[in-house]
């Protein structure tokens, strides 16, 4: 799972980098020549960088550690206690990220990350409401609804990590 997440992140970053370096600087010129100066002064680079939230510095290592700590087959049976305990820890970490975004007053800066957090919240609620905890029948790969919820919860920290980084790269 870690290799898939890493590969997905690498592809996402490569696509973003290609889009950022396409040569078109927004003025219709693709030759790399500077755009004409306007009369209004843009903020200095250090001012815009300082104003951007950078929560990924603190949270990416925690999200990556949580993802890499997954034990093989811990959620083979999605209702088993080890699985319930594991996805609970992952979900709580994702909620901590949401709280950090709220506390920083940075909800506008992290729209994709908040969307990914919402997906985790929805899957967590559906898992609880669907009676998945304690089920000895549903497995991660059987195509059941419970298996789908658990897959979302297992991937949640990786998705939040990637989207948080994407949001930071796209903040104006």
Secondary structure, DSSP 4 states (H G I P E B T S, - for coil): -HHHHHHHHHHHHHHHHHHHTSS--SSS--S-PPPPP-SSPPPPHHHHHHHS--THHHHHHHHHHHHHTPPTTTTSBTTSHHHHHHHHHHHHHHHHHHHHHHHTT-GGG-HHHHHHHHHHHHHHHHHHHTT-TT-SS-BTTS--HHHHHHHHHHHHHHHHHHHHHHHHHH--
